[in-house]
Amino acid sequence: MQPEKRDYFDRLAAEWDSLPRPPDWSRRVDAFCRSAVPPKGRRVLDVGSGTGLLLPFLRRRFPDVLVVEADFSLAMLRASRDMHGERGVARVCADALALPFPRRSFDAVLCFGILPHLGPAPAALDALWRVVAPGGRLAVGHLLGSARLNEKHREIGGPVAGDTLPPAAEAAGILAGLGAVPLEACDEPERYLVVVRRADE
């Protein structure tokens, strides 16, 4: 991960949760978490967790799971700790392309609002898929579809100007090529979701 991008997100950490969101964002985030975690999931990895947006929803819907938040921005992880505490969560500062976890170790790997920032989609999805356990799921979600999000990044400029989200069908195809079983792929103006499953072994 480029140092300038890490610096960019470190600087944004303090104001991240005050940035504009759609009026129904909480309902949509809750729906993402419901789709992402299998019924018997016990270990959940939130990649690019930022300030912990998903954590309250995961705690409410899946009170017995261990959530591991991984982010390359230490400032974001500290903001999550300050807002949400330590109960039921572990935090790891790490690059998503070099996750420090054993292969196939998580029942659910969640990647919400972050995939474009991780680097080329094939490499990023391969790195995330590596840690999905048999029977587990990998879910990628955004509050905007790929076309709108890519336009937004171009408008913002700076370190994120070239960060692009592939169409959902393309992302699902990349994961299918890695052996994933597609469950859902949606790419609408205000909704992006890709969910895949690793077959039981």
Backbone torsions as a table, in degrees:
resi	resn	phi	psi	omega
1	MET	NA	135.2	-176.5
2	GLN	-68.8	137.5	179.6
3	PRO	-58.0	-35.3	-178.8
4	GLU	-66.2	-30.6	177.6
5	LYS	-73.9	-38.5	175.5
6	ARG	-61.2	-44.6	178.5
7	ASP	-61.0	-39.4	-179.9
8	TYR	-59.2	-48.5	-178.4
9	PHE	-74.9	-31.2	173.5
10	ASP	-59.4	-43.3	-179.2
11	ARG	-67.2	-32.2	-178.0
12	LEU	-79.4	-14.3	-171.3
13	ALA	-54.9	-43.7	-175.1
14	ALA	-65.4	-28.8	-176.8
15	GLU	-110.8	3.4	-172.8
16	TRP	-55.5	-44.4	-175.0
17	ASP	-78.6	-4.5	175.4
18	SER	-98.6	-2.5	178.0
19	LEU	-68.5	149.6	-176.2
20	PRO	-60.4	142.3	175.2
21	ARG	-134.4	156.8	177.0
22	PRO	-61.2	151.5	-178.5
23	PRO	-55.8	-34.9	-176.8
24	ASP	-100.3	26.0	-173.8
25	TRP	-59.3	-38.6	-175.6
26	SER	-66.7	-39.0	176.9
27	ARG	-62.9	-40.0	-177.7
28	ARG	-72.1	-36.3	176.1
29	VAL	-67.0	-41.0	178.0
30	ASP	-61.9	-41.4	178.4
31	ALA	-64.1	-38.0	177.0
32	PHE	-60.8	-47.2	-179.1
33	CYS	-62.4	-38.4	179.1
34	ARG	-63.1	-40.7	179.9
35	SER	-72.4	-29.9	-170.2
36	ALA	-81.4	-31.5	-171.9
37	VAL	-103.5	122.5	178.5
38	PRO	-67.4	155.7	-173.8
39	PRO	-53.5	-36.3	-177.9
40	LYS	-103.1	19.5	179.7
41	GLY	-66.0	139.2	-179.6
42	ARG	-124.7	-22.7	-180.0
43	ARG	-125.8	118.9	-175.0
44	VAL	-120.4	130.2	176.1
45	LEU	-109.1	121.5	175.8
46	ASP	-102.9	103.3	-176.2
47	VAL	-87.8	130.7	-174.4
48	GLY	67.8	44.6	-171.4
49	SER	-66.8	-20.3	179.0
50	GLY	59.0	-132.4	-177.4
51	THR	-87.0	12.7	175.4
52	GLY	89.5	32.8	-178.5
53	LEU	-53.8	-42.1	-174.9
54	LEU	-79.4	-20.9	-168.6
55	LEU	-58.2	-48.3	179.9
56	PRO	-60.0	-35.6	179.9
57	PHE	-70.3	-40.7	178.4
58	LEU	-66.7	-40.8	179.1
59	ARG	-62.6	-42.0	-177.8
60	ARG	-70.9	-43.9	-174.6
61	ARG	-83.0	-32.1	-177.4
62	PHE	-131.6	72.9	-171.4
63	PRO	-64.6	-18.5	-175.7
64	ASP	-98.5	-0.6	-177.0
65	VAL	-83.6	153.5	168.7
66	LEU	-93.1	123.8	177.9
67	VAL	-102.8	128.2	173.0
68	VAL	-108.2	117.6	176.1
69	GLU	-94.2	126.8	178.5
70	ALA	-123.5	127.8	178.5
71	ASP	-150.7	147.8	179.0
72	PHE	-83.9	-6.7	177.9
73	SER	-101.0	112.2	178.8
74	LEU	-65.2	-33.5	178.8
75	ALA	-63.6	-38.4	177.4
76	MET	-65.1	-43.5	179.5
77	LEU	-64.3	-38.6	177.8
78	ARG	-65.8	-38.3	177.2
79	ALA	-63.5	-40.0	177.1
80	SER	-62.8	-44.7	178.9
81	ARG	-60.3	-44.6	-177.4
82	ASP	-65.5	-34.3	-178.2
83	MET	-84.3	-36.2	-168.0
84	HIS	-116.3	-7.5	178.9
85	GLY	75.2	-164.7	-171.6
86	GLU	-110.5	-7.0	-172.8
87	ARG	-64.9	125.0	172.8
88	GLY	66.8	18.5	-177.0
89	VAL	-141.3	142.4	170.3
90	ALA	-119.1	147.8	-177.7
91	ARG	-124.9	135.0	-176.9
92	VAL	-132.9	126.9	174.8
93	CYS	-87.4	112.2	-173.5
94	ALA	-157.8	154.9	174.2
95	ASP	-82.1	131.2	-178.4
96	ALA	-61.5	-24.6	179.5
97	LEU	-81.6	-6.3	178.9
98	ALA	-141.8	59.1	-176.5
99	LEU	-65.6	132.7	-175.4
100	PRO	-87.4	48.4	-177.8
101	PHE	-126.8	152.6	177.1
102	PRO	-64.0	155.7	175.8
103	ARG	-58.9	141.4	171.7
104	ARG	56.5	48.6	-173.5
105	SER	-110.2	-3.4	-177.7
106	PHE	-125.4	138.7	177.5
107	ASP	-74.4	-24.3	177.0
108	ALA	-147.0	133.3	174.0
109	VAL	-118.4	118.1	-175.5
110	LEU	-108.4	135.4	-178.9
111	CYS	-135.4	89.2	-172.2
112	PHE	-111.4	118.9	175.4
113	GLY	70.8	21.6	-171.3
114	ILE	-135.9	-18.4	-171.2
115	LEU	-51.5	-43.1	-178.1
116	PRO	-60.7	-25.5	-175.2
117	HIS	-85.7	-4.1	-174.2
118	LEU	-87.9	-11.2	-176.4
119	GLY	117.5	-168.0	179.5
120	PRO	-53.9	131.9	-174.4
121	ALA	-55.3	-43.2	-179.5
122	PRO	-59.1	-42.6	179.8
123	ALA	-68.7	-41.1	-179.1
124	ALA	-65.3	-47.0	-179.4
125	LEU	-65.0	-36.6	176.5
126	ASP	-62.1	-42.3	179.8
127	ALA	-65.0	-39.7	179.5
128	LEU	-70.5	-41.5	-178.8
129	TRP	-62.5	-31.0	-177.3
130	ARG	-57.7	-31.9	-173.8
131	VAL	-101.0	9.1	177.1
132	VAL	-82.0	127.3	-178.3
133	ALA	-77.0	159.6	172.9
134	PRO	-53.5	132.9	-176.3
135	GLY	80.7	-4.9	-177.0
136	GLY	-87.2	174.4	-177.0
137	ARG	-125.4	149.9	168.0
138	LEU	-118.3	127.1	-178.6
139	ALA	-127.8	132.1	176.6
140	VAL	-118.0	126.7	-178.5
141	GLY	-140.4	154.9	175.4
142	HIS	-148.2	157.2	176.9
143	LEU	-87.3	0.9	173.3
144	LEU	-132.8	152.3	173.0
145	GLY	-72.2	170.1	-173.0
146	SER	-62.1	-42.4	-177.3
147	ALA	-63.0	-46.4	-179.3
148	ARG	-68.5	-39.4	-179.0
149	LEU	-66.0	-42.4	179.4
150	ASN	-63.7	-37.7	176.2
151	GLU	-65.0	-40.6	179.4
152	LYS	-62.4	-42.8	179.3
153	HIS	-63.6	-38.8	177.1
154	ARG	-63.2	-38.1	179.1
155	GLU	-68.6	-38.9	179.5
156	ILE	-64.9	-41.9	178.5
157	GLY	74.5	-159.6	179.1
158	GLY	62.0	-146.4	-174.4
159	PRO	-63.8	-18.1	-177.2
160	VAL	-103.7	2.5	-174.6
161	ALA	-57.5	-36.6	-178.1
162	GLY	-97.4	8.4	-178.9
163	ASP	-81.1	112.6	-175.2
164	THR	-119.0	145.4	177.5
165	LEU	-101.4	123.4	179.1
166	PRO	-70.5	153.9	173.1
167	PRO	-52.7	148.9	-176.0
168	ALA	-58.0	-39.1	179.9
169	ALA	-63.6	-36.0	178.4
170	GLU	-68.5	-44.3	178.3
171	ALA	-62.2	-43.3	178.1
172	ALA	-62.6	-36.5	178.1
173	GLY	-66.1	-40.3	176.9
174	ILE	-60.0	-44.9	-178.5
175	LEU	-69.6	-36.3	176.1
176	ALA	-61.6	-35.8	177.3
177	GLY	-66.3	-21.1	176.6
178	LEU	-89.1	-3.0	178.8
179	GLY	107.0	5.4	-178.6
180	ALA	-75.8	150.4	174.2
181	VAL	-98.1	112.2	-178.6
182	PRO	-66.0	135.4	175.4
183	LEU	-112.0	-36.3	-178.6
184	GLU	-158.6	142.6	174.1
185	ALA	-146.5	115.3	-177.0
186	CYS	-134.7	132.5	179.2
187	ASP	-141.1	87.2	179.7
188	GLU	-111.4	167.9	-177.6
189	PRO	-52.8	-36.0	-177.5
190	GLU	-122.4	25.4	177.9
191	ARG	-158.0	129.9	176.5
192	TYR	-133.9	125.4	179.5
193	LEU	-150.3	129.2	171.3
194	VAL	-130.0	122.7	176.9
195	VAL	-127.7	129.1	176.8
196	VAL	-131.2	164.6	-176.4
197	ARG	-131.0	142.8	169.6
198	ARG	-89.4	129.8	-178.4
199	ALA	-60.3	148.7	174.6
200	ASP	-62.3	145.9	-179.5
201	GLU	-130.9	NA	NA
